[in-house]
Amino acid sequence: MTDTNDAPVSFTAGTAPVADTAVFEIFIKTTPERLWQAITDPQTRAKYSFGVQTHSDWTPGSSYKAGIPGTVEIARGDNLVVDPPRLLIQTFQALWSADVRAQGTTRVTWEIEQVRDSCRLTVIHDQLPANANAELYGGWPMILSGLKTLLETGELLTTPGSLSFPAVEA
């Protein structure tokens, strides 16, 4: 029996059952190399990630910074594991508001597995604090849907997140 007072399960509303880990899996018709490039190239990443560019030299132990140039810093962290084109593990310190900065450092893992002519991309956002602010993990479905659309069609996907930031051209 369901309690009618329960909030619907929603990542954006912070009511998804994530404990300290949020896992997102998507299949994309692409190669591991092309997917890796889309994750690590700042201009490509901006197209599906609300205009956010992520800059790094993508070596183990290196740092990265993510933001919309001249507008807002989004995140920073370290690249713990860099194994192109199959695995990227990063620390993640959100910076876009005082509320998310107070959440501390979390971890994001990108796993790429080839499945014939496609790839399974699994993004694991873990080490989330108890009662984590939904802003830390709520954008992943929009980002990953935008990534899939861009790689499969060459087009940009309109999402609530993409409408909040300056237009980016494909």
Protein Blocks (a to p, Z undefined) as FASTA:
>chain_A
ZZfkbccddfklopacfkjaccddddddddfklmmmmmmmmklmmmmngopacddehigh
iacddddehiacfbdcddfbacdffbccdddddfkbmklmmnopaddddddddehjaccd
ddddehiaehiafklmmmmmmmmmmmmmmmmnopacddfklmmpccddZZ
